[in-house]
Amino acid sequence: MRADTTVDTIVANGRIVSPSGVVEAAVAVKDGRIVAVADESVLPEAAERIDAQGRYVLPGLVDPHVHLGGGRPLSEIFASETACAAVGGITTVLQYRRSPSTFLDTFPAELETAKTRMLVDTQFHFIISTMEQVEEIPRYAEEFGVTSFKFYMGGYEPGNPIGLVSVNDAVLYAAMEKIRELGPYGWCMVHCEDDSLVCHLTAKVKEAGGDDLAAYSASRPDFVEEQDLLRAIWLADLQECPLYVPHTTVGMAVDAAAESRRKGRTVVLETCPHYLALTADDARLAGSGVGKVAPALRNEAHQAELWRGLREGWISTIGSDHVPIPKSGKGIWEEAPGFAGLATMLPVVLTEGVLKGRIAIEKVAETMAYNPARLFGLAPTKGAIQVGADADLVIVDMDTEKVVGPDVTQSEFVSAFEGVPLRGWPTLTMRRGDVIYRDGEVLAQPGSGQVVVKPEPDKDKERNWHAA
């Protein structure tokens, strides 16, 4: 018996994915929220019926690691790159913002631009580089709702192509003292690469004539990351501060995080699709700067450990580390690191992970929607297909193969997966009940995205919900 009320939309004939399983059901949507997940026969009439055709229906992805800027006006980049997010099934992006001075002066204008130009929903992390900014962390949380702060422990030598500033341990230690007081959504985030080692090794590799992707990766080897990771865990333990490690590339991190979490510490690892699928000796990337990224690409042994970390739950999130930077073609040492990744994040993980049997589809929902939403204060409205949540959904086609290129990603910025055939592409992306992408066409308008307001934190809630 159908209910007497009506709803706006029913997404029918889908295989609904959550971290705990897959169920055949329909999703009813009204006023941008999910009002029921049940057999279609018991749902109300709807103004629109979308047939998922037996495909997987995932929660709209929450990408915890996005950089938007790259020297272009934010009014342009916020619109163009979040259109790519819609193509990739991403309905919420957590983007990093940086400032040479106080964010109190620079961020309000960026926030207003985001409100008028984004196509998907957003929240923010701040990159901290000065002690002045450290002292202002409580104000950033109070005035802007920003509670996650990233620090470059090293890896960006003077004169680096994108002008990032590393911090010393004093800045990091002082910041941890501030961040630990921010409640369950406060995170110290660390880019782990030792800059002194990078400078030394880069000089040696250049002297030996290295000029390809493998040479670049040799200038930033695994131990450069491992050293800073262990130091960050140690400092966070001293300060009792929650630690989030973006773009993890090394297998050692999996065991280090596992050991810390077994001791009751809060250490969360994130990795990225390119570290799961690409290696430093990839012949397709060898002769160009397209695969240049920091930390650098590794080898298959590290990849295997990252997949294990995902399966066992020690790696909690997957982020794109999307960087919209044009490639100059000048060579590996002059090229800026980073590449576009929003549109390809989901198909890479589905192709390399689910279709190759490395992880289950439930793990995709967990690490690419559920976990990042909970970690950064976006739950319960984001990250899950459940009653009361925002109607953020993505229907994926696991069968059709597409070759990565600008016609598919709808981005002017190059992808490290250019020319690679992938499956698991979204056919429809829904954000708060509105279809923003369908069958190759972006339908959302700039300014339709919203800045997500975090709920008031429950101070009594157990912090390390994810700990083993």
Sequence and secondary structure as in RCSB ss.txt:
>XXXX:A:sequence
MRADTTVDTIVANGRIVSPSGVVEAAVAVKDGRIVAVADESVLPEAAERIDAQGRYVLPGLVDPHVHLGGGRPLS
EIFASETACAAVGGITTVLQYRRSPSTFLDTFPAELETAKTRMLVDTQFHFIISTMEQVEEIPRYAEEFGVTSFK
FYMGGYEPGNPIGLVSVNDAVLYAAMEKIRELGPYGWCMVHCEDDSLVCHLTAKVKEAGGDDLAAYSASRPDFVE
EQDLLRAIWLADLQECPLYVPHTTVGMAVDAAAESRRKGRTVVLETCPHYLALTADDARLAGSGVGKVAPALRNE
AHQAELWRGLREGWISTIGSDHVPIPKSGKGIWEEAPGFAGLATMLPVVLTEGVLKGRIAIEKVAETMAYNPARL
FGLAPTKGAIQVGADADLVIVDMDTEKVVGPDVTQSEFVSAFEGVPLRGWPTLTMRRGDVIYRDGEVLAQPGSGQ
VVVKPEPDKDKERNWHAA
>XXXX:A:secstr
   SSEEEEEEEEEEEEETTEEEEEEEEEETTEEEEEE GGGS EEEEEEE TT EEEE EEEEEEE  TTS HH
HHHHHHHHHHHHTTEEEEEEEEE SS HHHHHHHHHHHHHHH SSEEEEEEE  SHHHHHTHHHHHHHH   EEE
EE S   TT TT      HHHHHHHHHHHTTS TT EEEEE   HHHHHHHHHHHHHTT  SHHHHHHHS HHHH
HHHHHHHHHHHHHHT  EEE S   THHHHHHHHHHHTT  EEEEE HHHHH  TT TTTTTSSTT  SS    H
HHHHHHHHHHHHTSEEEE   B       S TTTS S  B TTTHHHHHIIIIITTTSS HHHHHIIIIIHHHHH
TT TTTSSS STTSB  EEEEESS  EE SHHHH  SS BTTTT EE  EEEEEEETTEEEEETTEE   TT   
B       TTS S TT  
